[in-house]
């Protein structure tokens, strides 16, 4: 009997497409039908490129196998320029912009044979982990449409969870690959800086932001990373390993591997529902043969470091928009730009000094432990009408992104971190476990995530919106 490509693992689907067991046109039609059925309920795909995608699929069917993603549909986050497909950045300023070029990750996906099916929704300029904007509106959580899906790669996460695409792209500054993955029960991988070259990129030498893969399984994420990774001469700071590194078998033994278990990453407030759900998973690592100890790295100054460099990036990237279109920017974006414009040379120097010191402390920590396990999010998905979290466990927060600290504190370490499905709250809302690896040990993180996934299978639980 023919296998329905909806919800088929991308690795299996890619193999079927390469063997011609199924055509690219068949696969695309199935996913376009799923988008038509489900997208009106969640608003994940903001710009559909059906005609362009169908033309590509037909050409692939008529020609030779083009690469490891031959005929596999992919959703592209609306922060990545796509040739001939509207790219808005979630902003009214770019509401009708159609680029005449592809970003480097999109270029690599196409070269590998992927079919770009359309763009996935994102908050304005990717600011905040709540996917809504004045151009397309909010994207809803498929496990409870009254709640947010997170962000800023929210559209990609929801499209994956709902079977609208088998693969999708994301990006991550303070948690934008990890937060929505956690809340949509899929996998999002923040790789090491330089693992996936970003071009064009105005801050090629000094940026916390990375672009990376999202999928429903760890193998699917590794498959996409095998295409996205690898150096590019135009991009400074690229890591030299070729993408094919991530096409290797992820299975391995973890007997005797030392793992640090950190319920709050050293003192950040975490909602009891998150703690309770994750605590149930601690014994999984013991069963895998790991030596599990409760410990946290010294992340002193992580908040200051992150906020300084985030503000610096926002001022660099968006100050022109504040000058020319202040009325078209949401207030949190304005705040971030203004924070950056107020920075002094010594503010940046002090942050760089503290970042260097933090790197040394974290290196010492990972000299003792191979992995750090901690929460992805500090809270479960919150109401869609709420722009951001203002307090956690009664502790009031200072700004709109402070509730994302369990992710952004890892960002400043430049250690690879993946969000893996790790259970559900009492209300049935997904919870993610953050698996952090040693410095530039991206492949090891994928291996550990694969072992956890195989032992738990939480990612196989489909969202309730599909049965409505």
FENDAUR-V963172 format. One record per backbone hydrogen bond with DSSP energy under -1.0 kcal/mol. CO is the residue of the C=O (numbers start at 1). NH is the residue of the N-H. Records with the same first field share a line. If there is no record, write none. Layout:
CO->NH / NH
This chain:
5->8
9->13
10->14
11->15
12->16
13->17
14->18
15->19
16->21
23->27
24->28
25->29
26->30
27->31
28->32
29->33
30->34
31->35
32->36
33->37
34->38
35->39
38->41
39->42 / 43
42->140
44->121
47->119
49->53
50->54
51->55
52->56
53->57
54->58
55->59
56->60
57->61
58->62
67->70
69->72
72->115
74->117
75->169
76->120
77->80
78->89
81->103
82->85
88->91
89->125
91->94
92->95
94->97
97->87
99->84
103->107
104->108
105->109
106->110
107->111
108->112
109->114
110->113
112->69
113->71
115->74
117->49
118->76
119->46 / 47
120->78
121->155
123->126
124->127
130->132
131->139
133->137
141->144
142->465
144->147
146->384
147->141
150->131
153->157
154->158
155->159
156->160
157->161
158->162
159->164
160->163
167->75
168->214
170->212
172->210
175->179
176->153
178->182
179->183
181->186
187->215
188->419
190->417
192->195
194->239
195->230
199->104
210->172
212->170
213->189
214->168
215->187
217->221
218->222
219->223
220->224
221->225
222->226
224->227 / 228
225->229
232->235
242->245
243->246
244->247
254->257
257->291
258->370 / 371
259->293
260->373
261->295
264->268
271->275
272->276
273->277
274->278
275->279
278->281
279->282
283->287
284->288
285->290
286->289
289->256
291->259
293->261
297->299
299->302
301->305
302->306
303->307
304->308
305->309
306->310
307->311
308->312
309->313
310->314
311->315
312->316
313->317
314->318
315->319
318->322
319->323
320->324
321->325
325->328
326->329
330->334
331->335
332->336
333->337
334->338
335->339
336->340
337->341
338->342
340->343
344->348
345->349
346->350
347->351
348->352
349->353
350->354
351->355
352->356
353->357
354->358
355->359
356->360
357->361
358->362
359->363
360->364
361->365
362->366
365->368 / 369
371->260
372->436
373->262
374->434
378->271
382->148
383->386
390->397
392->395
395->392
401->404
402->405
404->407 / 408
405->409
407->411
408->412
410->413
411->414
416->437
417->190
418->435
419->188
420->433
423->431
425->428
429->425
431->422
432->376
433->420
434->374
435->418
436->372
438->441
441->445
442->446
443->447
444->448
445->449
446->450
447->451
448->452
449->453
450->454
451->455
452->456
453->457
457->460
458->461
463->466
464->467
465->468
